[in-house]
């Protein structure tokens, strides 16, 4: 899909292609979403540049992601996508600044792009130039990551409360140990999902940080006609600081997720130990009665209680008393 936007007095406006399928000359932002070969050729013909293929966008070397060629700036960033689904992923998005236009090449329709189109359609200041559009898109991506990190933090806080709360929480809710035992697997799954979501955002932040450093160096130098105003340079600097701050916060959340996972696995071990402990106590409780029954089960002729009328009840009472004495001893020792 090929989307073309122009700057209008009321804001960013989407326009249709010319009758012959060519791109209008006043296009400010050209958005390629899962483009066909014909659409890529149309953009290349208008701007006189090569649009990276999907395979080229997946390259991880900085020289293949951030470079300048024939006066055009090529910047490929890893962007977190489908963050509201059960399978978050990362996708490569290429930003190209050339001839006063911005070209974006992507294969997943992410929410920040949709939000920026809606915002820029009502704010003319967001689409003054191609570089301004680039800054707005990066700002939308960072804002989306910030929202996801807030969600991860809230989920980790809820998991922490579920793990470490006592039998009675501060809000009066009762939580039995057996319920916690049943929920341990679910807690591990939630921690794993939060950790995966956090790792996707960290990867995206690292990529955006590299891209912002590159675009700042290119625009500050003013090379290839990409010089920007002082206000826009300060905005890029502010975005870089936001990315650095969010990266630190994502690192903290990653450490917290690791700690909660280790704590949950510790609880699993505690629950398993409690089960083994119950079996051990049960075995010890029945050990004295078993010994007594074994003694009176021996086939010796000269056993004093053999002909005693109360021998059978006496043996039963002796076995029960031995169990009670063992149980009381375990209780006083604090083993139960």
Number of C-alpha atoms within 10 A of each C-alpha: 11 18 17 20 22 20 22 15 12 12 21 26 21 17 13 13 13 10 7 6 11 14 21 15 9 12 20 24 27 21 20 22 17 16 18 11 9 10 18 18 15 15 20 13 13 13 15 14 16 15 21 17 14 16 8 13 21 17 13 14 8 13 10 15 24 18 16 17 11 9 14 22 20 24 26 28 26 24 25 25 23 15 18 9 8 9 11 15 16 17 18 24 21 22 22 26 21 23 16 16 20 23 23 20 24 22 15 16 13 17 14 20 16 12 15 19 19 14 16 20 21 15 15 16 16 23 25 16 18 24 24 18 22 23 21 22 21 20 20 19 22 23 15 20 26 19 11 18 22 15 15 23 21 12 15 21 15 12 20 20 12 16 17 13 13 13 12 11 13 8 6 8 9 12 14 11 12 9 9 18 15 10 14 18 14 12 22 18 13 17 24 16 17 22 22 18 23 25 17 21 29 24 18 24 27 16 21 24 19 17 23 20 13 17 23 19 14 19 20 16 13 12 12 16 14 20 17 18 10 10 9 17 18 13 16 23 15 13 19 21 13 18 25 16 13 19 21 13 18 26 15 13 21 21 13 18 26 15 14 22 21 13 16 21 16 12 17 16 12 13 17 12 12 13 11 12 14 12 12 11 16 13 11 16 19 15 16 19 20 12 12 15 15 10 12 15 9 9 9 9 7 8 11 8 13 14 10 10 9 10 14 14 10 13 17 14 13 16 19 16 14 17 19 13 13 17 18 12 13 15 11 9 9 8 10 13
